[in-house]
Amino acid sequence: MIITLKTHRRSLNSIMDVPFLGAWIMFIFALLPAIILIMFGEYLGFNEEILSRGIIQIIAAIYNLILSYFFNIKIGIMFIPCWLLFFLLGILKIFGLI
């Protein structure tokens, strides 16, 4: 499984137990602020500016960091915590390495 979930919340664990669909729902849950920011940026017309600077990845990383340490919901992609993965992607994009 590519998406991993570690939590004590039964509702999230039951969603994750649904084959294939549960992993997609958790992936969307991990990227929720990025999706909202992209839609909001499209509405206001500044989407290209946000996408090119890595701000979306940093916001998604902060959101997943809050989920991990305040709500005890740890989502990972290929066993790497989402907050760490998105911080690395955001920093690499900010410095123009990807």
C-alpha positions in Angstrom: 0.0 0.0 0.0 1.4 3.4 -1.0 -0.7 5.5 1.5 -0.3 4.6 5.2 -2.4 5.8 8.1 -1.6 5.7 11.8 -4.4 6.9 14.2 -6.6 5.7 17.0 -9.8 7.1 15.4 -12.0 4.3 14.3 -13.8 6.3 11.6 -10.6 7.1 9.7 -9.4 3.5 10.1 -12.7 2.2 8.7 -12.4 4.5 5.7 -8.8 3.3 5.1 -9.9 -0.3 5.3 -12.0 0.1 2.1 -9.8 -1.3 -0.7 -8.3 1.2 -3.1 -10.9 3.9 -2.4 -9.8 4.4 1.2 -6.2 5.2 0.2 -7.5 7.8 -2.3 -9.7 9.4 0.3 -6.8 9.6 2.8 -4.5 11.1 0.0 -7.2 13.7 -0.7 -7.5 14.3 3.0 -3.7 14.9 3.2 -3.8 17.4 0.3 -7.0 19.2 1.4 -5.5 22.6 2.0 -3.6 22.4 -1.3 -6.8 21.6 -3.2 -8.7 24.5 -1.5 -5.8 26.9 -2.3 -5.7 25.8 -5.9 -9.5 26.4 -6.3 -9.3 29.7 -4.5 -6.3 30.8 -6.7 -8.2 29.9 -9.8 -11.1 32.0 -8.6 -8.9 35.1 -7.9 -6.6 34.6 -10.8 -3.2 34.1 -9.1 -2.9 30.3 -9.4 0.2 30.3 -11.6 2.1 32.5 -9.1 1.3 30.2 -6.2 2.1 27.0 -8.1 5.4 28.2 -9.3 6.9 29.1 -5.9 6.2 26.0 -3.8 3.8 27.7 -1.4 1.2 25.0 -1.8 3.6 22.2 -0.7 4.7 24.2 2.4 1.0 24.8 3.3 0.2 21.1 2.8 3.2 20.3 5.0 2.1 22.6 7.8 -1.4 21.1 7.6 -0.1 17.6 7.9 2.3 18.6 10.7 -0.8 19.9 12.6 -2.7 16.7 11.9 0.2 14.6 13.1 1.1 16.3 16.3 -2.1 17.9 17.5 -4.8 15.4 16.2 -2.6 12.3 16.2 -3.5 11.5 12.6 -0.3 10.4 10.8 -0.6 10.0 7.0 2.3 8.8 5.0 3.2 8.2 1.4 5.5 5.2 0.9 6.2 5.2 4.6 7.4 8.8 4.6 5.3 11.2 6.7 3.4 13.6 4.5 4.6 16.6 6.4 8.2 15.7 5.8 7.7 14.9 2.2 5.8 18.1 1.4 8.4 20.2 3.3 11.1 18.7 1.2 9.2 19.2 -2.1 8.4 22.8 -1.1 11.9 23.7 -0.3 13.3 22.1 -3.4 10.7 24.0 -5.5 11.4 27.3 -3.8 15.1 27.0 -4.6 14.3 25.9 -8.1 15.8 22.4 -7.9 12.6 20.7 -9.2 
